[in-house]
Amino acid sequence: MLDEKMKKAVPSVTGRFTPVTTTHAKGSWFHTEDGQKWLDMAVGIAVVNTGHGHPRVIEAVKAQLDKIVHAQANMFYNPTVVEAANKILEVVPGEMDNVMFVNSGAEACENAVKLAKQATRRPVTIAFKGAFHGRTHLCMALTCSKAVYRGYYEPLPAGIYHARYAYPYRTPASEDPVDYAISDLRKVITTECWPDDVASIIIEPIQGEGGFIVPPDEYFKEVRKIADEIGALLIIDEIQAGFGRTGTWFCHEHYGVTADIVTVAKGVASGFPLSAVVSRSEYFDKCKPGTMGGTYGGNAVACAAAIATIDAIREEEMAANAERQGEKLRGFFAKMAETYPQIGEVRGKGLMDAIEIVKPGTREPDPAATKAFAAEVVKRQVLILTCGMYDNVARFLPPLNISDDEMDHAFNVFEDAAKAAWGS
Ligand SMILES: Cc1ncc(COP(=O)(O)O)c(C=O)c1O
């Protein structure tokens, strides 16, 4: 057992959602050092989408370890890295033909913004209120979901302006959610900067940290239209919503739009650190060699994991399972909402689902009731996370191949937890 003194070597600044120490995991379950078995409905924040230790991924990784680990991208081509890039191009929508590998979600967003700036030779980036794109300095400036991601770090990089995201549940009743958000975007690009200074608009297809906010399809079509009108590149950040999570390979497929640049990370490699900027050679070719990159981007072992991950998602039809299980999950909570007025809204796509928790009879966010519910769930050894600009959203991110029995187990726990947290 890890003693408290040893644990002190790991700083608390990153935050920790549970006090447990995990030693191993398989499928939808992880185990603790004191012999507990937990159902994982967070999977490393939407990372281990194929379930822990998917045999196909583990086998591919072991085989790659015997070949080469670090085929540094500035030195060589490597067949595994090139194959991973081509596999990703098979599944990302749009006319994409280039994949630049980096290591984390933030690094992918950072490089997507750099690509747009260099390809357009324009200085400005438009992001959205409620957005989360990571924790580097540039990504903190793009991010707008909570003060903890920005406070203490000012000044942040300039040239970034934020517009309203379409948030139907929190749009004033007198307004249309799409018009309300789009009119603000138009206002930002005409009153806070010159439209022809805008290099890119960066947007999540469902806002993740911001509260699992699902915008109307029409909103995305309008954002695409505005990017085209002003000659800006549209960056869609699929880091949390991508790789089968919402029942399609990528979430923006639901909206019938394509991006100019897509950022991927998390689910791409089932837990191995890999991320990528996916775009077109017409943009990458405008950039001078050496102006982007890094030592570790496109690690061969992580790339082997990505190839196996894509094969497993495809062959085991995990996106279809995500769609089916997600419908069940939202149906379950819609029924619970009839008993518990604390559930203000149930929303999501596929297995990227959430409930927004409010004071009964109002839309006033209730972070205390959210914390109480999550704590009761965690007490029963099911791991869920919270999110939201007001800390009042419980989010559910099980593996895409979760079974019916595992979902039923979670539903029983959610019922008991709601009763314990909210009474009745
Ligand atoms: C939509 C989105 N973009 C970017 C990031 C940043 O990814 P990373 O934590 O790997 O830097 C996240 C992480 O949660 C995310 O959800």
The ligand as a Tripos MOL2 file, in Angstrom:
@<TRIPOS>MOLECULE
LIG
   16    16     1     0     0
SMALL
NO_CHARGES

@<TRIPOS>ATOM
      1 C1        -12.1840   19.6950  -25.9570 C.3       1 LIG1
      2 C2        -10.8330   19.6050  -25.3110 C.ar      1 LIG1
      3 N1         -9.7860   20.2260  -25.8950 N.ar      1 LIG1
      4 C3         -8.5580   20.1780  -25.3600 C.ar      1 LIG1
      5 C4         -8.3190   19.5100  -24.1800 C.ar      1 LIG1
      6 C5         -6.9360   19.4930  -23.5900 C.3       1 LIG1
      7 O1         -6.4040   18.2290  -23.6560 O.3       1 LIG1
      8 P1         -5.0950   17.8370  -22.7640 P.3       1 LIG1
      9 O2         -5.5740   17.7820  -21.3530 O.co2     1 LIG1
     10 O3         -4.6930   16.5110  -23.2990 O.co2     1 LIG1
     11 O4         -4.0910   18.8980  -22.9920 O.co2     1 LIG1
     12 C6         -9.3780   18.8560  -23.5380 C.ar      1 LIG1
     13 C7         -9.1590   18.1580  -22.2580 C.2       1 LIG1
     14 O5        -10.0440   17.8560  -21.5030 O.2       1 LIG1
     15 C8        -10.6720   18.9180  -24.1090 C.ar      1 LIG1
     16 O6        -11.7130   18.3220  -23.5330 O.3       1 LIG1
@<TRIPOS>BOND
     1     1     2 1
     2     2     3 ar
     3     2    15 ar
     4     3     4 ar
     5     4     5 ar
     6     5     6 1
     7     5    12 ar
     8     6     7 1
     9     7     8 1
    10     8     9 2
    11     8    10 1
    12     8    11 1
    13    12    13 1
    14    12    15 ar
    15    13    14 2
    16    15    16 1
@<TRIPOS>SUBSTRUCTURE
     1 LIG1         1 GROUP 0 **** ****
